[in-house]
Amino acid sequence: MDVRSMSQSRVPRPTTTINVNIPNSAETRMRLGLVYDLNACKDATGVTRHALAQLIRLSKCADIELHVVSGRIQEPDGLAFWESLGNLPRRELPIRTRDALRLWRIANWPPLEWWTGPVDWVYSPAEYVLPTKTARRAVTSHDALQDATYGSDRRKQLLGKVFSEADLILSVSHFNTERLREHFPMSRGKIAQVPNGADDLFFKPATDRERATIRADLGLPLGMPYLLSVANFQRRKNLERLIRTTARLPEVQRGELALVLLGSGSTEESEMLRRVASNAGPKALIRMPGYRQNTVLRAAYSEAVALVFPSLCESFGIPAIEAMAVGCPVALSNSTALPEVGGDAAWYFDPTSDDHLLAVLRNLLDDTVERQRRVNLGHERALTFQWDRSTQMLIDALRNKS
């Protein structure tokens, strides 16, 4: 198997995007307030990618009167995004979003209409408490299983309040919807399906320059093939197992195939992964360069041998869609929502078994014909997970509930 040639032949085919297109009529124009903490733009995780993608598309919909609210913004990435909104109606609160959320949770005051003016709906792309005067309230639920399994009692109580008070709950997958109904019964009868997507840039090929420079950015030698992980360093992401198992591959042991973990975590989480990596062998190349976004992330997918996503608890998995859109093979856990996302395009493994993960990686690396077949399937599947379509589904859900 020649791992050095794996990423060179995968060029995503040209595609079209689905445009949000609701007739522009004064009688049907919806007034919508969107609330999110734009400080989260720094090292954006899946929830923030979701929030920004929906915000951008809603702002361009002629039939939506959008008003954006964030707490005080201090992070440069958040400030840059805020300024990019131009003349869009928006208000920055005089306090941090976390402080506003605490006030709203305890006092249920002041109402969001203080900053948005009269609106039909107030929407949070995350699980925020949203006090309003007359506006209906909508929130997105991203990972009910994580909250039910790993969340504190205080977190569960907060979500119970959020879901009880919401008029509409948007769920990112069928799997997440079932977990909502199971663990938060107050959500039943209020749920609408709005899946995540991949940004438009992932459906366009990375430039030659982006691909030529990505290894230097990731701390790899020129031409070095690599397996890729895109995830934070929480224990549920199962990255210790990923490091331990990939270290058993002969190519990794010989220093001919690297592992790159794009993400970050607490000091304790990061140190744990570094300790596991230190046992991988003297020639093993395991890199943890931090988060990457936008065109740099696209280049990382484009040059990777495969994305490996061993999560134990996942209610969607945006990196899987992004990788498939780019044309990168994906190996996913065979549990939670990941089979729903990957369909027939992915390789699947038991995320609790080192041996099964190793066997699946061996098959992926060795079978070039099957790899290309699934790359083609993956690109077609990714076309069904685009943000324009998700925003249209969000708008339809709001209108159908009105």
N, C-alpha and C positions, 0 to 999 in steps of 0.2 A: 504494500500500500504506500503510495506516494502522497503523504499528507501535505507536502509543500504546494501541490498543484490544485488542491481542493477548491480554494476560493476564487480561482481565476476564471472559471467558465460560467459563473452564475450572474447573469445580467437580467434584472427584472424587466419584463415586457412593458411597453407603454400602456398606460391605462387612463381611464377617465374618472372624474370624481362626480359624486352625486351632489347637486346643488340644492340648498334649502330654498324652496320657491313656493311661498304662500301668496295668494293674490293680495295685492295691496288695497285695502278697503278701510275707510275711516270707521265703518260699522264693526269691523272684525279686529281692529288693531288692539293688541293685547299690551297692557302696561305691566312690566315685569321688573321687580327689584331683585338683583343678584348680589348675595353677600358672601364674601370669601376673604381669607387672610392672604394678601399678596406677598407678605414676607416669606411665604412658603415657596415662592419662585426659586429660591436658592436650593440647589440640589433637588429639583422637583421629583417627587415620587408619583405613583400612579394616580393618587387622589388629585394632586395638583395638575397633572397633565390633563385629567378629565375636566377639572374646573376651568382651566385656561382655554381648552379646546371648545367647550360649550360657550364660554363667554365671548370668544372671538366670533363664533358663528352666529350667536344670537344678536350680536351688535351689528351684523351685516344683513339681518333679516328685515326687509322693509315693513313687515307687518307686526314687528315687535318694537315697542317703545321701552328700551332697556335703560335701567338706572343701576349703576354699580356702586357698591359700598364695601370699603375695607377699613379695618382698624389702621392705626398709625403705621406707616410703612417706613422701615429703616434699612432693609437689605437693598443693596444696589440693583440686584436683578428685579426685585419687586418694583422699585422706583422706576426703572427703565420701562417695565411693562406698563405701569400706570401712566407714564408720559406718552407711551405709544397709543393710548386710547384717544388721544386728541380731544375733540369736542364732544365725545360721548358723555352724557350726563353721569356724573360720578361724584361721590363724596368720600373724603378720608376722615374717619372719626378722630377726635382729639386724644383718644386712648388706644392702646394696643388691642388687637382683636381678642386676645386671650382674656384681657380685663373686661372687655365688653361682653364676652360670652359669660363670664362669671356674674356680671351684673344682671344680664338677661335671665340667667338660670335662677338666681336668688330672688330678684325683685320683679321679674317679668316686665321690665320697664327700662328705658323708654322704647316706644314702638318704632319699628323701622321706618314708618312713614314720616318720621321727623326728618329723615335724610333723603328719602326717595320721593317724597310727595305722594299723592294718591296713586296707588297701584292696585292691579287686580290680584297679583300673586307676588309673594316674596319667596325666593328660591335660594337654597344653599346647596352647592354641589358636594357638601359634606354634611355630617350629622350635627348641625348647629341648632340650639334653641333659638327660635325666632319670634319674639313678641311683635304683634301687629295690632292695629286698630280694627280694620275691617278686611284687610287683604287675607287671602287664603295662603296657606303655607305648604311648601314642597321642599323635600330634602332628598338627597341621593344616599342610599345605603351601599357601601363598598365591600364590606367583609363581615357579615353577621356571624360567620363561624369563628373568625378570629376573636371578635368581641365576646362571644359566648364561651369560647374555650380558654382564651388567654387574658381576657379583660378582667379588671378588678370589679368587685361588687359595686363600687361607686360608678365605674364606667357603665355597667349594665343598668344601673338605676337611671343614669343620665339618658341612655338610649331609650329606655322605657318612656321617659318623659318626652323626648324628641318625637318618637313614633306615635305616642298617644295624641300629641297636640298637632301633628302634621295632618293636613288634608290629603296629601299625596306623597307616596314614597316611591322613588325611582330605584329600581334594583338592576345591578349590572349584569346579572346572569340568572338563568333558571335555577342553578345551584344555590345562589345567594337568596333567591326568592323562597325556596323551600326552607332554608335555614332561618330566614326571617319569620316565616309562619310557625316554625317549630319553637324557636327560642324567644320570640317577641310576638306573642299572639295578638297584641293590640294592633299590629300592623295589618292583620287580615282584612281584606276588602278594600285596601287603600293602595295596593302595589301595582305599578306598571313597569314593564320591562324596557330598559334603555341601556343597551350594552356599551362598553367602551369601544375605542377604535384606535387606529394609527394615524398620526398626522400625515398630511399630504406629502411632505418631503420624503417619507419612507417609500412612497410609490414611484419615486424618481431615482435614477441611478446616481450613486456617489460619483464625484468627479475623479479623474485620474490622480489629480494632486491630493485630494482627500485620502484616497486609498494608499497612495505612495507614502504619505506622512503619518498614517495612523499608528504604525508600530512604534515609531519613535515616541509618540505621545503616550503610548501604553507601556513604555519601558522595555520593549522587545527588540531583539536584533532584526536587522533588515531581512525580510523574507520568511521569518519564523511563523509557522502555522500555529493557531491557538484555538482552544475551546473557550467559549465566552459565557459568563454569567452576568445578568443584569438584575440586581436585587439588593435591597438593604441587608444589613448583617444580622437581622433578628434571628433567633434560634429556629423559628418556624420555617425559615428559608432553607434550612438543611445544608448549609454550605460546608460545614465540617465534613459531612459525608461526601460531598462532591470533591473536596480536596483529597480526602483520604482514598477515595476510589480512583480518581484520575491518576493519582500517584502510582497506582498499580499497573497502568498501561506501559508497556515497554518503551513506546515512543517518548513518554514523559520521563521515564527513568533515564533514558539516554540523552535527554535534553533536546529532542527533536520536535517536540510538541509542547506548547505552553498552555497554561490555564490563566485566564484573566477574569478577575472579579470586579466588575464595575458596580460601585455602591459605597456605602459607608455605614457606620454604626457607632454605638457608644464606645468609649475607651475599652471597657471590658469585652464587648463583642469583637472588636477589632483585634485585641491582643489574643483572644482565644483562637481566632482564625490564623493569626501569625504563628502561634505555637504549633498548630496542626500542620501548617505549611512547612515549618522548619524540620518536620520529620519526613518530608516527602522524598528526600534523597539529595545528594550533593549536586546533581546535575539538573534537577527539576526546576523549571522556571514557572513560578506562581506569582502573579502580579496583582496588586490591589491599588490601582492609581486613583481611586475616588470615583465620583459620578462623572458621566459625560452626557451631553445633551445635543439635540438638533443634528447638524450635519456631521459633527464629530462622532456621535452615537451611530448615525447611519453608516459612516465609514467603518466603524468597529464591527457592526453586523456584516457589512459587505465583505470584509476580509476574513471573518471568522470561519473556521471549519464547521462549527455548529454552535447554536445556543443551547445550553443545558440548564433546565429549570426544575430543580428537585424539591420544590416547596411542599411542605406537609400540610399547609393550610392556605388555600388560594381561592378567592371567589371570582377572579377573572384571570389576570396575567397579561397586562398590556405588552410586555417585551416579546411574548410569543407572537402576537399579531405584527408588531413592528419587524421582527426578524423575518417572518414569512413574507411580508410585503417587500422587503429588500431582496429576498431570494436566499436567505440563510436557512439551512436545515435546522430543525428544532427537535430536541429530545425533552420530553415533559414527564412529570409525575403522572401516574395513571389514576389519580384520585382527585377529589374535590372538583373544581370547575374546569380544570385544564383540558380534559378530553372534550368538553363542550366547546372549548375555544379552538383546539388543534384539529379536531375532526380526524379525517383519514390522512392528513398531511404529516402528522408527527410520529416519531418513535415514542413509545411509552415504556416506563419502567416502574417497578415498585419502589417508592421513595424510602422505604424502611429497610431495603436490602442492598448492601454493597455489591454482592455478587450479581444481582439482577441488573443493577445500573451498569456494572462493568461489562456484562454480556451485551447489553443494548448498545453501549458505546462502541464495543468491538464490531458489532454488526454495522453500525452507522459508518464507521471509519472504513470498513473493508468493501462494502457493497456500493460501488460507484453508480451503477445503473439505477438501483433502488433509490439512492440518494437524490439523483437528478429527477426521478419521477415524483418523489415527494416534494421536492423544491417547487416543481410546477404546480402540484396540487395546492401547496401552501400559498403560492402567490394568488391563485384563484380564490382560495378561501379568504385571504386577507381583504380582498375586494368587498366582501360582505360586511366587513367591520371598519367602516370609515366614519369619521366624525360628522360629516354632513348628514349622513343617514341617522346617526344617533341624535343629533340636534333636532332633526325633523320628528323623530319619535318622541323626544321630550316635548316639543311644541304640541304635537297631537295629544299627548297624555294630559297636558295642561288644559287644552281646549275641551277634551272629552269629559274632564272632571268639572268644568265650569258650569 
